[in-house]
Amino acid sequence: MSLLLDRRRAGVLLHPTSLPGPGPRGVLGADARRFVDLLAAAGFSVWQTLPLGPVDQSLSPYQMKSAHAGSTDLIDPADLVSRGWLPEAMMDADAPTRLRACYQHFRSQASATDHAAFDLFVQQQRSWLLPYSLFEHHRRISGGQPWWEWPEAIRQRDPATMTSTLAQGRDSLRSIAFEQYLFDLQWQALREYARSRGVLLFGDLPFYLDLDSVELWWHRKLFRVDPAGRPEAVAGVPPDYFNAEGQLWGNPLYDWDAMRAEGFRWWVDRIRGQLHCFDLLRIDHFRALESYWEVPAGAATARDGRWRAAPGAELLATLAAEPGIGALVAEDLGSITPEVRALRDQFSLPRMLVLQFAFDGSPQNPYLPANHVANAVVYTGTHDNDTTMGWYTSLDAGTRARVDACLASTPGDMPGALIRAAYASAASLAVLPMQDLLGLGSEARMNRPGTPSGNWGWRFGWEQLDTGLADRCRRLAVLSGRA
Protein backbone atom coordinates (compact mmCIF):
# COMPACT_ATOMS: atom_id res chain seq x y z
CA MET A 1 0.00 0.00 0.00
CA SER A 2 1.20 3.51 -0.76
CA LEU A 3 2.44 5.35 2.30
CA LEU A 4 -0.01 8.11 1.34
CA LEU A 5 -2.86 5.65 1.88
CA ASP A 6 -1.58 4.42 5.24
CA ARG A 7 -4.59 6.07 6.88
CA ARG A 8 -8.12 6.87 5.87
CA ARG A 9 -8.50 10.00 3.77
CA ALA A 10 -11.13 11.80 1.73
CA GLY A 11 -10.58 13.80 -1.45
CA VAL A 12 -12.30 15.67 -4.26
CA LEU A 13 -11.95 15.13 -8.01
CA LEU A 14 -11.79 18.45 -9.87
CA HIS A 15 -9.69 19.39 -12.88
CA PRO A 16 -8.17 22.89 -12.57
CA THR A 17 -9.90 23.99 -15.77
CA SER A 18 -13.21 23.54 -13.88
CA LEU A 19 -12.28 26.16 -11.27
CA PRO A 20 -14.17 29.48 -11.28
CA GLY A 21 -12.49 32.62 -12.53
CA PRO A 22 -12.69 35.44 -15.07
CA GLY A 23 -11.09 33.66 -18.05
CA PRO A 24 -12.45 30.97 -20.39
CA ARG A 25 -11.25 28.19 -18.02
CA GLY A 26 -9.81 27.81 -14.57
CA VAL A 27 -6.14 28.61 -13.86
CA LEU A 28 -3.57 28.06 -11.11
CA GLY A 29 -4.28 31.27 -9.21
CA ALA A 30 -6.39 32.68 -6.41
CA ASP A 31 -9.37 30.44 -7.14
CA ALA A 32 -7.16 27.34 -6.97
CA ARG A 33 -5.88 28.42 -3.54
CA ARG A 34 -9.43 29.17 -2.42
CA PHE A 35 -10.41 25.66 -3.49
CA VAL A 36 -7.56 24.24 -1.39
CA ASP A 37 -8.89 26.25 1.55
CA LEU A 38 -12.33 24.75 0.98
CA LEU A 39 -10.88 21.22 0.93
CA ALA A 40 -9.01 21.81 4.19
CA ALA A 41 -12.04 23.33 5.89
CA ALA A 42 -14.22 20.41 4.77
CA GLY A 43 -11.86 17.71 6.10
CA PHE A 44 -10.48 16.65 2.74
CA SER A 45 -6.76 15.90 2.44
CA VAL A 46 -6.54 14.95 -1.26
CA TRP A 47 -7.22 16.90 -4.48
CA GLN A 48 -7.38 14.68 -7.56
CA THR A 49 -7.01 16.22 -11.03
CA LEU A 50 -6.99 14.96 -14.60
CA PRO A 51 -3.73 15.08 -16.64
CA LEU A 52 -2.16 18.55 -16.82
CA GLY A 53 -0.48 18.35 -20.23
CA PRO A 54 -1.04 20.50 -23.35
CA VAL A 55 -4.36 19.78 -25.08
CA ASP A 56 -5.61 20.02 -28.64
CA GLN A 57 -8.87 21.53 -29.89
CA SER A 58 -10.89 18.75 -28.27
CA LEU A 59 -9.75 20.10 -24.87
CA SER A 60 -9.33 16.49 -23.74
CA PRO A 61 -6.56 16.20 -21.13
CA TYR A 62 -6.07 12.62 -22.36
CA GLN A 63 -4.90 13.67 -25.84
CA MET A 64 -1.29 14.02 -24.77
CA LYS A 65 1.16 16.04 -26.89
CA SER A 66 3.88 15.53 -24.31
CA ALA A 67 4.52 13.15 -21.43
CA HIS A 68 6.13 15.96 -19.40
CA ALA A 69 4.96 19.43 -20.44
CA GLY A 70 2.21 21.33 -18.66
CA SER A 71 -0.72 23.11 -20.28
CA THR A 72 0.06 26.80 -20.66
CA ASP A 73 -3.71 27.48 -20.59
CA LEU A 74 -3.49 26.90 -16.82
CA ILE A 75 -1.00 29.73 -16.25
CA ASP A 76 -2.54 32.49 -14.12
CA PRO A 77 -1.98 35.94 -15.69
CA ALA A 78 -2.69 37.75 -12.40
CA ASP A 79 0.35 36.06 -10.85
CA LEU A 80 2.52 37.23 -13.76
CA VAL A 81 1.34 40.81 -13.24
CA SER A 82 2.01 40.62 -9.50
CA ARG A 83 5.57 39.43 -10.20
CA GLY A 84 6.12 42.40 -12.50
CA TRP A 85 6.60 40.15 -15.52
CA LEU A 86 3.43 41.09 -17.41
CA PRO A 87 1.99 44.57 -18.00
CA GLU A 88 -1.49 44.78 -16.51
CA ALA A 89 -2.81 46.01 -19.85
CA MET A 90 -2.04 42.53 -21.28
CA MET A 91 -4.24 40.67 -18.76
CA ASP A 92 -7.15 40.30 -21.18
CA ALA A 93 -5.09 39.33 -24.23
CA ASP A 94 -5.32 35.77 -25.52
CA ALA A 95 -2.94 33.30 -23.89
CA PRO A 96 -0.29 33.10 -26.68
CA THR A 97 -0.08 36.90 -26.94
CA ARG A 98 0.06 37.23 -23.16
CA LEU A 99 2.87 34.67 -22.85
CA ARG A 100 4.94 36.27 -25.61
CA ALA A 101 4.61 39.64 -23.89
CA CYS A 102 5.54 38.08 -20.56
CA TYR A 103 8.68 36.52 -22.00
CA GLN A 104 9.81 39.78 -23.59
CA HIS A 105 9.16 41.69 -20.38
CA PHE A 106 10.92 39.05 -18.29
CA ARG A 107 13.93 39.05 -20.58
CA SER A 108 14.43 42.79 -20.22
CA GLN A 109 13.03 43.54 -16.75
CA ALA A 110 13.47 40.51 -14.49
CA SER A 111 16.13 40.45 -11.79
CA ALA A 112 19.35 38.48 -11.98
CA THR A 113 17.92 36.11 -9.36
CA ASP A 114 14.86 35.45 -11.52
CA HIS A 115 17.02 34.82 -14.58
CA ALA A 116 19.20 32.41 -12.60
CA ALA A 117 16.11 30.51 -11.43
CA PHE A 118 14.89 30.16 -15.02
CA ASP A 119 18.32 29.01 -16.20
CA LEU A 120 18.42 26.40 -13.42
CA PHE A 121 15.00 25.08 -14.47
CA VAL A 122 16.18 24.76 -18.09
CA GLN A 123 19.30 22.94 -16.98
CA GLN A 124 17.47 20.53 -14.64
CA GLN A 125 14.66 19.71 -17.10
CA ARG A 126 16.77 19.66 -20.26
CA SER A 127 16.23 15.96 -21.06
CA TRP A 128 12.55 16.56 -21.92
CA LEU A 129 12.44 20.35 -22.25
CA LEU A 130 14.82 20.58 -25.21
CA PRO A 131 12.90 18.04 -27.35
CA TYR A 132 9.60 19.65 -26.38
CA SER A 133 10.83 23.15 -27.22
CA LEU A 134 12.08 21.98 -30.63
CA PHE A 135 8.82 20.14 -31.26
CA GLU A 136 6.64 23.09 -30.31
CA HIS A 137 8.87 25.51 -32.26
CA HIS A 138 8.47 23.49 -35.45
CA ARG A 139 4.73 23.07 -34.86
CA ARG A 140 4.34 26.82 -34.62
CA ILE A 141 6.37 27.73 -37.69
CA SER A 142 4.55 25.03 -39.69
CA GLY A 143 1.16 26.45 -38.78
CA GLY A 144 0.31 23.53 -36.50
CA GLN A 145 0.96 20.74 -38.99
CA PRO A 146 1.60 17.29 -37.49
CA TRP A 147 5.26 16.31 -37.35
CA TRP A 148 5.02 13.70 -40.12
CA GLU A 149 4.13 16.49 -42.56
CA TRP A 150 7.20 18.56 -41.72
CA PRO A 151 10.14 18.75 -44.14
CA GLU A 152 12.13 15.53 -44.29
CA ALA A 153 15.21 16.88 -42.51
CA ILE A 154 13.13 18.09 -39.55
CA ARG A 155 10.89 15.02 -39.51
CA GLN A 156 13.97 12.79 -39.29
CA ARG A 157 15.79 15.12 -36.88
CA ASP A 158 18.80 15.54 -39.14
CA PRO A 159 21.68 16.60 -36.82
CA ALA A 160 22.80 19.53 -38.98
CA THR A 161 19.22 20.79 -39.21
CA MET A 162 18.69 20.48 -35.45
CA THR A 163 21.95 22.36 -34.81
CA SER A 164 20.82 25.10 -37.17
CA THR A 165 17.46 25.34 -35.39
CA LEU A 166 19.18 25.65 -32.02
CA ALA A 167 21.22 28.57 -33.33
CA GLN A 168 18.67 30.41 -35.46
CA GLY A 169 15.60 29.70 -33.34
CA ARG A 170 17.18 30.32 -29.95
CA ASP A 171 14.77 33.08 -28.92
CA SER A 172 11.73 31.03 -29.89
CA LEU A 173 13.07 27.95 -28.09
CA ARG A 174 13.80 29.99 -24.95
CA SER A 175 10.31 31.47 -24.98
CA ILE A 176 8.73 28.00 -25.18
CA ALA A 177 10.94 26.80 -22.32
CA PHE A 178 9.93 29.92 -20.39
CA GLU A 179 6.26 29.02 -20.76
CA GLN A 180 6.99 25.66 -19.14
CA TYR A 181 8.95 27.43 -16.42
CA LEU A 182 5.90 29.58 -15.65
CA PHE A 183 3.67 26.53 -15.47
CA ASP A 184 6.10 24.73 -13.16
CA LEU A 185 6.54 27.82 -10.99
CA GLN A 186 2.80 28.21 -10.48
CA TRP A 187 2.08 24.51 -10.05
CA GLN A 188 4.83 24.04 -7.47
CA ALA A 189 3.62 27.12 -5.60
CA LEU A 190 0.11 25.65 -5.55
CA ARG A 191 1.48 22.30 -4.40
CA GLU A 192 3.36 23.95 -1.53
CA TYR A 193 0.24 25.89 -0.58
CA ALA A 194 -1.78 22.67 -0.58
CA ARG A 195 0.81 20.96 1.61
CA SER A 196 0.69 23.86 4.06
CA ARG A 197 -3.06 23.23 4.36
CA GLY A 198 -2.65 19.45 4.71
CA VAL A 199 -3.82 18.65 1.17
CA LEU A 200 -2.03 16.16 -1.11
CA LEU A 201 -2.24 16.25 -4.93
CA PHE A 202 -3.36 13.16 -6.86
CA GLY A 203 -2.60 13.04 -10.62
CA ASP A 204 -3.51 10.89 -13.59
CA LEU A 205 -1.17 9.25 -16.13
CA PRO A 206 -2.73 8.45 -19.54
CA PHE A 207 -1.40 5.12 -20.75
CA TYR A 208 -0.95 6.03 -24.42
CA LEU A 209 0.21 9.17 -26.21
CA ASP A 210 -0.91 10.90 -29.39
CA LEU A 211 0.80 10.05 -32.67
CA ASP A 212 1.31 13.82 -33.03
CA SER A 213 3.36 14.14 -29.87
CA VAL A 214 6.95 15.03 -29.09
CA GLU A 215 7.58 11.48 -27.85
CA LEU A 216 6.72 9.94 -31.22
CA TRP A 217 8.88 12.49 -33.03
CA TRP A 218 11.86 12.27 -30.66
CA HIS A 219 11.70 8.68 -29.32
CA ARG A 220 10.35 6.95 -32.43
CA LYS A 221 12.32 3.75 -31.85
CA LEU A 222 10.35 3.15 -28.63
CA PHE A 223 7.06 2.93 -30.53
CA ARG A 224 5.75 0.57 -33.16
CA VAL A 225 5.90 2.96 -36.10
CA ASP A 226 7.81 2.78 -39.37
CA PRO A 227 10.65 5.22 -40.23
CA ALA A 228 8.12 7.68 -41.65
CA GLY A 229 6.13 7.63 -38.40
CA ARG A 230 3.22 5.53 -39.65
CA PRO A 231 1.86 3.15 -36.98
CA GLU A 232 2.23 -0.56 -37.63
CA ALA A 233 -0.66 -1.19 -35.23
CA VAL A 234 -2.80 0.95 -32.95
CA ALA A 235 -4.48 0.78 -29.55
CA GLY A 236 -8.07 0.10 -28.65
CA VAL A 237 -10.27 -2.26 -26.69
CA PRO A 238 -12.21 -5.30 -27.95
CA PRO A 239 -15.95 -5.60 -28.56
CA ASP A 240 -18.03 -5.90 -25.42
CA TYR A 241 -21.62 -5.73 -24.23
CA PHE A 242 -21.70 -1.97 -24.72
CA ASN A 243 -19.92 -1.69 -28.08
CA ALA A 244 -20.19 -4.45 -30.66
CA GLU A 245 -17.30 -3.00 -32.68
CA GLY A 246 -15.01 -2.33 -29.72
CA GLN A 247 -13.24 1.02 -29.37
CA LEU A 248 -10.60 2.06 -31.88
CA TRP A 249 -8.47 4.66 -30.11
CA GLY A 250 -5.79 4.89 -32.79
CA ASN A 251 -2.86 5.65 -30.47
CA PRO A 252 0.48 4.15 -31.52
CA LEU A 253 1.61 1.16 -29.46
CA TYR A 254 4.81 0.82 -27.49
CA ASP A 255 7.68 -1.30 -28.75
CA TRP A 256 8.10 -3.21 -25.51
CA ASP A 257 11.28 -4.96 -26.70
CA ALA A 258 12.90 -1.58 -27.27
CA MET A 259 11.60 -0.32 -23.91
CA ARG A 260 13.04 -3.38 -22.17
CA ALA A 261 16.41 -3.00 -23.92
CA GLU A 262 16.72 0.49 -22.40
CA GLY A 263 15.79 -0.73 -18.94
CA PHE A 264 12.38 1.00 -19.17
CA ARG A 265 14.19 4.31 -18.70
CA TRP A 266 11.54 6.24 -20.63
CA TRP A 267 8.83 5.02 -18.23
CA VAL A 268 10.94 5.70 -15.16
CA ASP A 269 11.63 9.26 -16.32
CA ARG A 270 7.99 9.81 -17.23
CA ILE A 271 6.63 8.69 -13.87
CA ARG A 272 9.36 10.42 -11.91
CA GLY A 273 8.50 13.62 -13.79
CA GLN A 274 4.84 13.30 -12.83
CA LEU A 275 5.71 12.64 -9.20
CA HIS A 276 7.58 15.96 -9.31
CA CYS A 277 4.06 17.42 -9.61
CA PHE A 278 1.96 14.99 -7.56
CA ASP A 279 1.99 13.05 -4.31
CA LEU A 280 -0.03 10.16 -5.76
CA LEU A 281 -0.46 9.01 -9.38
CA ARG A 282 -3.11 6.89 -11.08
CA ILE A 283 -2.00 4.70 -14.02
CA ASP A 284 -4.85 4.90 -16.52
CA HIS A 285 -5.74 1.72 -18.47
CA PHE A 286 -3.57 -0.34 -16.12
CA ARG A 287 -4.74 -3.58 -17.72
CA ALA A 288 -2.56 -2.84 -20.78
CA LEU A 289 0.50 -3.50 -18.63
CA GLU A 290 -0.54 -7.16 -18.52
CA SER A 291 -1.87 -7.43 -22.08
CA TYR A 292 -3.11 -4.90 -24.60
CA TRP A 293 -5.50 -4.94 -27.55
CA GLU A 294 -3.53 -4.59 -30.80
CA VAL A 295 -5.47 -3.46 -33.88
CA PRO A 296 -3.82 -3.58 -37.33
CA ALA A 297 -3.14 -0.15 -38.78
CA GLY A 298 -5.89 0.82 -41.22
CA ALA A 299 -8.55 -1.42 -39.65
CA ALA A 300 -12.01 0.11 -39.75
CA THR A 301 -12.96 -1.07 -36.25
CA ALA A 302 -11.30 -2.60 -33.20
CA ARG A 303 -13.03 -5.91 -33.90
CA ASP A 304 -10.01 -7.14 -35.92
CA GLY A 305 -7.59 -6.80 -33.00
CA ARG A 306 -5.93 -9.37 -30.76
CA TRP A 307 -4.48 -9.53 -27.29
CA ARG A 308 -0.71 -9.18 -26.94
CA ALA A 309 1.29 -9.77 -23.77
CA ALA A 310 3.03 -6.80 -22.13
CA PRO A 311 6.00 -6.89 -19.72
CA GLY A 312 4.09 -5.22 -16.90
CA ALA A 313 5.76 -7.22 -14.13
CA GLU A 314 9.23 -6.27 -15.40
CA LEU A 315 8.28 -2.61 -15.69
CA LEU A 316 6.65 -2.44 -12.27
CA ALA A 317 9.61 -4.23 -10.69
CA THR A 318 11.91 -1.64 -12.28
CA LEU A 319 9.74 1.17 -10.91
CA ALA A 320 9.58 -0.44 -7.47
CA ALA A 321 13.39 -0.49 -7.34
CA GLU A 322 13.59 3.25 -8.03
CA PRO A 323 13.80 5.48 -4.94
CA GLY A 324 10.72 7.64 -4.46
CA ILE A 325 8.44 5.81 -6.92
CA GLY A 326 5.87 4.08 -4.77
CA ALA A 327 2.80 6.29 -4.88
CA LEU A 328 0.90 4.58 -7.73
CA VAL A 329 -2.76 3.56 -8.12
CA ALA A 330 -4.04 1.07 -10.71
CA GLU A 331 -7.02 2.11 -12.83
CA ASP A 332 -8.42 -1.40 -13.10
CA LEU A 333 -11.94 -0.68 -14.37
CA GLY A 334 -13.61 -2.52 -17.24
CA SER A 335 -13.02 -6.11 -18.30
CA ILE A 336 -10.30 -7.22 -15.89
CA THR A 337 -8.91 -10.75 -15.99
CA PRO A 338 -7.42 -12.78 -13.13
CA GLU A 339 -4.00 -12.11 -14.68
CA VAL A 340 -4.49 -8.33 -14.45
CA ARG A 341 -5.66 -8.60 -10.84
CA ALA A 342 -2.65 -10.79 -10.04
CA LEU A 343 -0.29 -8.19 -11.53
CA ARG A 344 -1.94 -5.41 -9.53
CA ASP A 345 -1.79 -7.41 -6.31
CA GLN A 346 1.78 -8.62 -6.90
CA PHE A 347 2.90 -5.03 -6.46
CA SER A 348 0.25 -4.14 -3.84
CA LEU A 349 -1.16 -1.35 -6.00
CA PRO A 350 -4.40 0.20 -4.74
CA ARG A 351 -7.39 -0.57 -6.98
CA MET A 352 -10.35 1.60 -8.00
CA LEU A 353 -13.89 1.04 -6.76
CA VAL A 354 -16.76 2.95 -8.40
CA LEU A 355 -20.04 2.89 -6.48
CA GLN A 356 -22.16 3.59 -9.56
CA PHE A 357 -21.07 0.15 -10.85
CA ALA A 358 -22.15 -1.68 -7.67
CA PHE A 359 -25.83 -2.34 -8.12
CA ASP A 360 -26.27 -5.08 -10.72
CA GLY A 361 -27.82 -7.40 -8.14
CA SER A 362 -24.81 -9.70 -7.75
CA PRO A 363 -23.61 -10.18 -4.16
CA GLN A 364 -20.12 -10.80 -5.59
CA ASN A 365 -19.96 -7.42 -7.33
CA PRO A 366 -16.56 -6.00 -6.22
CA TYR A 367 -17.93 -2.44 -6.21
CA LEU A 368 -20.67 -3.30 -3.70
CA PRO A 369 -19.78 -1.57 -0.41
CA ALA A 370 -19.79 -4.85 1.51
CA ASN A 371 -17.00 -6.16 -0.76
CA HIS A 372 -14.64 -3.19 -0.52
CA VAL A 373 -11.03 -3.60 0.65
CA ALA A 374 -8.68 -1.18 2.37
CA ASN A 375 -6.04 -0.97 -0.36
CA ALA A 376 -8.30 0.92 -2.75
CA VAL A 377 -9.65 4.30 -3.83
CA VAL A 378 -13.45 4.47 -3.83
CA TYR A 379 -15.42 6.93 -5.99
CA THR A 380 -19.08 7.75 -6.31
CA GLY A 381 -18.27 8.20 -10.01
CA THR A 382 -15.37 9.32 -12.21
CA HIS A 383 -14.89 11.98 -14.89
CA ASP A 384 -16.18 9.47 -17.47
CA ASN A 385 -19.40 8.74 -15.55
CA ASP A 386 -22.55 10.78 -15.31
CA THR A 387 -22.92 12.75 -12.09
CA THR A 388 -24.54 10.76 -9.30
CA MET A 389 -27.79 12.70 -9.67
CA GLY A 390 -27.76 12.15 -13.44
CA TRP A 391 -26.95 8.45 -12.99
CA TYR A 392 -29.63 7.88 -10.36
CA THR A 393 -32.42 9.62 -12.24
CA SER A 394 -31.61 7.63 -15.41
CA LEU A 395 -31.90 4.24 -13.70
CA ASP A 396 -34.88 2.00 -14.33
CA ALA A 397 -37.32 1.65 -11.44
CA GLY A 398 -36.04 -1.78 -10.41
CA THR A 399 -32.40 -0.72 -10.23
CA ARG A 400 -33.31 2.46 -8.36
CA ALA A 401 -35.17 0.37 -5.80
CA ARG A 402 -32.13 -1.90 -5.46
CA VAL A 403 -29.87 1.11 -4.90
CA ASP A 404 -32.22 2.49 -2.23
CA ALA A 405 -32.39 -0.88 -0.50
CA CYS A 406 -28.61 -1.42 -0.54
CA LEU A 407 -27.93 2.07 0.80
CA ALA A 408 -30.93 2.20 3.17
CA SER A 409 -31.86 5.46 1.50
CA THR A 410 -34.96 7.15 0.15
CA PRO A 411 -35.45 8.38 -3.43
CA GLY A 412 -34.85 11.99 -2.34
CA ASP A 413 -31.55 11.15 -0.65
CA MET A 414 -29.21 11.42 -3.62
CA PRO A 415 -26.38 12.13 -3.97
CA GLY A 416 -26.05 12.13 -0.19
CA ALA A 417 -26.60 8.38 0.21
CA LEU A 418 -23.86 7.47 -2.26
CA ILE A 419 -21.51 10.04 -0.73
CA ARG A 420 -22.07 8.54 2.74
CA ALA A 421 -21.40 5.07 1.30
CA ALA A 422 -18.06 6.32 -0.06
CA TYR A 423 -17.09 7.78 3.32
CA ALA A 424 -18.11 4.56 5.11
CA SER A 425 -16.24 2.32 2.65
CA ALA A 426 -13.32 0.17 3.82
CA ALA A 427 -11.22 1.81 1.07
CA SER A 428 -8.39 3.95 2.42
CA LEU A 429 -9.20 6.89 0.13
CA ALA A 430 -12.69 8.11 -0.79
CA VAL A 431 -12.85 10.58 -3.71
CA LEU A 432 -15.94 12.59 -4.63
CA PRO A 433 -16.35 14.48 -7.90
CA MET A 434 -17.06 18.15 -7.19
CA GLN A 435 -20.30 17.82 -9.15
CA ASP A 436 -21.58 15.32 -6.57
CA LEU A 437 -20.67 17.59 -3.66
CA LEU A 438 -22.77 20.27 -5.35
CA GLY A 439 -25.63 17.85 -6.09
CA LEU A 440 -25.59 18.61 -9.82
CA GLY A 441 -27.29 16.68 -12.62
CA SER A 442 -26.21 15.50 -16.07
CA GLU A 443 -25.75 19.07 -17.28
CA ALA A 444 -22.53 19.14 -15.21
CA ARG A 445 -21.05 15.95 -16.65
CA MET A 446 -17.35 16.32 -17.52
CA ASN A 447 -17.03 13.72 -20.29
CA ARG A 448 -19.19 11.41 -22.37
CA PRO A 449 -16.82 8.75 -23.75
CA GLY A 450 -17.20 8.19 -27.47
CA THR A 451 -18.63 11.64 -28.16
CA PRO A 452 -16.16 13.91 -30.01
CA SER A 453 -17.47 17.27 -28.83
CA GLY A 454 -19.19 18.97 -25.92
CA ASN A 455 -16.83 17.59 -23.28
CA TRP A 456 -14.30 18.92 -20.76
CA GLY A 457 -15.90 22.37 -20.43
CA TRP A 458 -17.75 22.17 -17.13
CA ARG A 459 -16.94 24.78 -14.46
CA PHE A 460 -18.48 25.49 -11.10
CA GLY A 461 -19.15 28.86 -9.47
CA TRP A 462 -18.55 29.84 -5.88
CA GLU A 463 -22.18 30.87 -5.62
CA GLN A 464 -23.13 27.19 -6.02
CA LEU A 465 -21.63 26.32 -2.62
CA ASP A 466 -24.10 26.51 0.22
CA THR A 467 -22.82 27.74 3.56
CA GLY A 468 -23.15 24.38 5.29
CA LEU A 469 -21.22 22.26 2.75
CA ALA A 470 -17.83 22.35 4.48
CA ASP A 471 -19.32 21.57 7.89
CA ARG A 472 -21.34 18.63 6.54
CA CYS A 473 -18.30 17.15 4.82
CA ARG A 474 -16.10 17.60 7.87
CA ARG A 475 -18.66 15.85 10.08
CA LEU A 476 -18.70 12.91 7.65
CA ALA A 477 -14.91 12.84 7.60
CA VAL A 478 -14.74 12.77 11.40
CA LEU A 479 -17.43 10.08 11.73
CA SER A 480 -15.73 7.87 9.11
CA GLY A 481 -12.19 8.37 10.39
CA ARG A 482 -11.10 10.35 7.30
CA ALA A 483 -10.54 13.78 8.86
Buried (B, 14 or more C-beta within 10 A) or exposed (E): EBEBBEEBBBBBBBBBBBBBBEBEBBBBBBBBBBBBBBBBBBBBBBBBBBBBBBBEEEBBBBBBBBBBBBBBBBBBBBBBBEBEBBBEEBBEBEBEEBBBBBBBBBBEEBEEEBEEEBEEBBEEBEEBBBBBBBBBBBBEBBEEEBBBEBEEBBBBBBEEBBEEBBEEBEEBBBBBBBBBBBBBBBBEBBBEBBEEBEBBBBBBBBBBBBBBBBBBBBBBEBBBBEEEBEBBBBBBBBBEEEBEBBBBBBBBBBBBEBBEEEEBEBBBBBBBBBBBBBBBBBBBBBBBBBBBBBBEBEBEBBBBBEEEEBBBBBBBEBBEEBEEBBBBBBBBBEEBEEEBBEBBEEBEBBBBBBBBBBBEEEEEBBBBBEBBBEBBBBBBBBBBBBBBBBBBBEBEEEBBEBBBEBBEBEEEBBBBBBBBBBBBBBBBBBBBBBBBBBBBBBEBBBBBEEEEEEBBEBBBEEEBBEEEBBEBBBBBBEEBEBB
